[in-house]
């Protein structure tokens, strides 16, 4: 049972009135590369104590703001973190948080960082400076700071991306090596399928733009699976390692990380087996429908078995110009007195601009799978399978619409072809 006196002291004890009253130390949280399966960096974090009790970072910086001492505090903490890191000389990156006040004093800030790195024998390339691109209105000074940092060899990371006014225009201007995705996006992705899809898309977009992606704040195995599934380059969170003093005896963090990786891969293999069974059955049903249609069968009759499959919504035929031939064979018959959608009646519509139509003509001997898109009949995320068939003395394109989010919690990754 907790000591009541200690509890009361923690809640009601004296709080510091000056920065000089606080004892500062460094804690370092590990950062891992799932590709390399090892630890590749540490983020340095401030720890403060007063009267034998912890002082939170917001409380520390509130005191610094009152004393107009944020810049000097930032320099003090940078020196502390760099000294502690250099003392144990790990061959990893060191991630240093940089306050907006430091960013708007670029020359002074760089001179200080240069001096401390040189005195501790650290090369600037080993140091990653974390900045929040929305934390200052003075974008010109922020760009000056980053330009000077790059000139001296420091790496740049954008922190807390995805919240507030984060935008890609500033990302393109700053050209960071690493973008750290804010934890709130991961938490939302755990609860909402659409948020998970947006997280996956955000990671892909950032990587395609030329930056590495770090997802932070991973605290549970479920969050780890979501983060790993995005193919983010770097991962960080309490699940993999809490901030601790370097050199302190601790469980091997890489061993813990390897166990989580093994668990994820085992989970992925189970899912892959189930997904493979579904795709093989889908392919067989689609080939049966193609066979029936090629022999002059009615669309609805030929597609009966296919429409019985989970996720399959509708089937339709296009001519060589992409014009829809007749109506839809659908799993759900629309009742006009209940549901009105003028886009659902699509006989004669032209779909020649769609990827699935072009893919079928370019690869006529394959069952093609297009990228997910929002289909007009129901405005729901859809994947369309397409294949060329011989019918009525000519060539037609047989199309099958599937709602991927209705399958395996939206986690089925369709291949380019079946």
N, C-alpha and C positions, 0 to 999 in steps of 0.2 A: 504494500500500500504506500503511495507517495507520501513523503514527509510534508505535513500541513504547513509547517513554518517555512519550508523551502518554497512551497507553492505560493504562499502569501507574499514572500519576498520577491519572487519572480513577477508577480502581478502588481505589487504595490511598492516595490523597492525604488530607490532613487534612480532617476534617469540622468544621463550626462548632459551637461550644459555647454561643454566646450569639446572641440575635436581633440584637443590635447589630453583630455581625460580618458579617451578610448584607446584600448590596446588593439592594434591591427595585426592580422595574420593572413596568410594565403591558403586557400584550399583549391585543389585542382581536380576537375571532373574529366574523366577520360572520354575521348572521341574515337570511334571505330570506323574502319572501312570494311563493309561486308564482303567486298570483292577480294581484298587482301587478307581478310579474316584475322585482322590484328588491330592493335591500338596504334593510331597514327597522330594523335594530338591530345592536348589538354587545354581546357578552358580555365583560366585563372579567375578565381572569385574571391572577393573580399569577405573576411570574417572579422567582426568587431566585438569586443567585450568591455564591459564596464561594471565594476562592483560585482565581479564574478558571474555576471549574467550577459547573455548575448544581446547585441545591439543590431537591429536589422539594417540592411543597406539603405532603405528609404529614410530611416531615422538619421543615419549618418549623413546622407546627402542633404537632408533638410537642415541639419546644423551647419553644414558647409555653405549652403545658400544664404543662411542668415548672416554668416560671417564673411560672405563674399569670398569664399575660399575654395570654390569647386575646382578651379584649375589647379591650384596647388595641391589639393587632396588627390586629384587624378594623377599628378606627377608622382606624389608620394606612393600611391598604390602601384603605379607602373614600376617604379624602382623596386618596391618590395617584391612584386610578382616575378620580375626578371631576375632578381638576386636568388630568390628561392628556387626558381626553375633551373638557373645555371648551376646552382650548387649540386644538383643531382644529375645534370647533363643528360636528360633523356633524348634520344635521337628521334624526336617528334616535333610537330608544330606546337607552338604556344599561342593560344588565342587570347588576346588582350582586349577588353572592352574599353572603348574610347568615348568619353562624354561629349555632348554637343559643344560645351565650353572649350574643350581642347581642339575640336575641329575648326572652330572659328579663330584659332590662334595658330595657324599652320606652321609658320617658321619657328616660333618658340617651341611648339610641341615636337617638331621633328628634331630640333637641336637637342632637346632633352633625351628623346628616345635613342638617338644616335650615340650620345655620350654613355648612357647606361649600358646599351648593348656592347659597345666597345670595351667598357670597363669590366664586363662580365664574360667577354669572349664569345658572345652570341652573334651569329650572322643574321642580319635583318630578314633574310629569306626564310628563317626559321620562325619568324614572328608574324602572326596573322592579326591585323588590326580590325576589330569589329566595330562598325559604325551603323547607326540607325538612320536610314536615308530620310525619314520623316521628322527627325528630332530637331532640326533647325530650319528656319526660314531663309537662312543665308546660304543658298545653294552654291553661289560663286566661291565662298570661303571653303565650303565642303569639298568642292572640286579642286581647289588649290591644295587643300590638305592631302587629298588622295593622290594628286599629281606629284607632290613632294615625296610622299611615302613611297610611291612606285619608283621614283628616281633613286631613292636610297636603298631599294631592294625589298621593302616590306610588302607582304601580301595583304590583300583587302578582302574583307567579308562584310556582307550586309546582314545585319541582325534583325530579327523580328519581322521578316518579310511576310506579307499577307494580311496584316492588320492595319487599321487606320487608313491613311492615304497612300499606302504603298502602291507604286505603279511601275510599269515596265519602262516608261520613258526615262526615269531616273536611273533604273538599272542599266540601260544602254549607255547612259552618260558616264556612270561610275565604273562600268566594266569590272565588276568584282571577280576574283578567283572563285569565291564561295558565296552562296546565298543560303542563309539559315532560315528555314521555314518555321514560322511561329507555332508554338504548341497548340494554340486554339484550333488550327486547321486540322491537326491530327485528332483532337478530341471530338470535333464535329464529324470527322470521317468515320469515327468509331460508331456513331449513333445514326448517321444518315447516309444512305447509299449515294445520293447525288453529291454530297460533300466529299465522299470517297472518290467518286469519278472526277470531281474538280481538282482534288489533290493530285491524283494520278496525272491529269492533264497539265497541271501547274509544274510538276516535277519535270515532265517531258519537255515542256516549253522552255523552262530555264536551262535545261541541259542542251537543248538545240540552239539556244542563244549564246552558248559558250561558257557557261559557269557551272561549277560543281554545286550539288545540292546537299545540304545537311538538314536532316529532320531531328529536332531536339525535343526534349520533354517526354521521352518514351518511358512509361512507368509500368506497363502491363504487357504480358505476352500477346494479348489481342492487338494492342497498339504496335508492338514490334512486328507482327505479321502484316499489318497494314503498311507500315513504313518500309519493310523489306519488299513488299509486293510492288511499291512504286519504283523500285530500282534506284532509289536515292544513293548517292555516292558515299555519304557519311551519316553516322547515327550517333545520338547522344541521349542519355537519360538515366534516371535513377535505376531502371531495370538493369542496365549494364554496368553502372558504377556511380557511386555517390561522390560528391566533392570531398577530398581528403588531403591531408598534408602529404607532400611527396616524401618518400623515404620511410613513411610509417608502414609497419608490417600490415599487409592486407592480403586477402585472397587474390590469387592471380586473376586480374580483370580479363585477360585474353581467354583464360580457361572458361570463365563464366560466359563470355560472349560466344565462344565456340559452342557451348551447350545450347544457347538460344538459337544459334544458326542451325544446329542439328535438328532441334525441335521444329523450326520453321520448315526445313527441307522435308522432314518426315510428313508434316501436315500437307505440304505442297504435293508430295507424291501421292498421298491418299486422294486428294482432290483431282490430281491429274488422271488417276485411274478412272474415277467416276466420270470426269469430263470426256475422257476417251471413249468410254462405253456409250455415252449419249451421242457423241459425234458420229460414231460408227453406225449406230441405229438410225440416226438422222440421214446419213448418206444412203443407207440401204432403202429407206422409205422414199427418198427423193428420186433415186434411180428407178424404183418401181413406178412412181408417178410419171417420170419421163417416158418409160416404156409404154405405159397405158396411153399417154397423150400422142406418142409417135404412131400408135396404131389407131388413131382416130377417136379415142375415148373422150367422154364428156369431162370437162375440167373438174367439176365437183366430185364426180365418181372416181376419177383417177387420183384425186388428192385426199380421199377419205382417210387413208392410213397415215398420211403425212400430217394432216390437220389434227390427228389424235395425239401427236407428239407434244410434250410440254414445250411451251414457248412459241410454237408455230401459230401464227395468227391468220394468214391469208396467202392465197396463191393467185397468180394472174399470168397472162400471156401477152407478149409484145411482138409486133412484126419487125421486119428488118429496118424500119424507120423509127422504131421506138414507140409506135402507137399501140395503145392497149386494145387488145381484141376481146370484146365482151366485158362482162363484169368480173367480180372477185369471187373466188371460192373461199369462204371465210369460216373460221371456227365459231364466230359469234354473229348470228343473224341480227341485223339492226332493226329495231322496232321504231318506226317513224313517230309513233305517238309518245314515245318515251325519250328518244335521243335524236336530235337533229344535227346533221353535219353535212353541209352541201359539198364538202370535199370528198365524201365517201363514195359517191357515185362517180366512178372514174373511167367508165367505158369511153374510149376514144381519146383519152388523155395522152399527151406526148411525154415520154420519160427518156428521150434520147440524151438528155443532159446528165442523167444519173450515172454514177460510176459503175453500178452493177450492170447496166445495159452495155456500156463500152467494154467492160471486162469480158462479158460473154462473147462479144464479137471478136475481140482480140485473142481470146483463149477459148476457142469453141469446144475443145475436147476436155474441158475441166469444169468442175462445179466450183464456181467462183464465190468468194465471200467479200462483201464490201465493208468499209469502215462504218462504225455506228453513226447514225444520223437521225434526225427527227422526221418521221414519215408523215405525209400530209393527211392520210385517212384518219389518224387518231392523235396526231401530235405527241407521239410517244417514241422514246429512243428505240431505234430499230436497226437490225442487221438484215440485209437482203442477200439471199443466195440466188445465183443465176446460172443457167446452162442453156446452150443452144440445142434445139431438137429439130428433127425433120417432121413436118406436119402439113398435111394438105398440099403436098407437092412443093413446099418451100421450106425456108428456115424461119423458125420463131425462137424467141427467148422466153424460157420458162423461169418465173421469178417466185421466190418464197420469202415472205416477210416474217422475221422472228423478233420477239421482244427479249433481248438478252438479260434485262434486269429481272425477268421472271424465272431465270435459271440460276441455281446454285448461288443465291444471294447476290446475283450480279457479278460473280467472280469468274464466269466462264470466258476464257480468252479464245475467240475464234481464230483459226489459222486463215491464211490467204485463200486457201482452197481446200475442198474435202476430197 
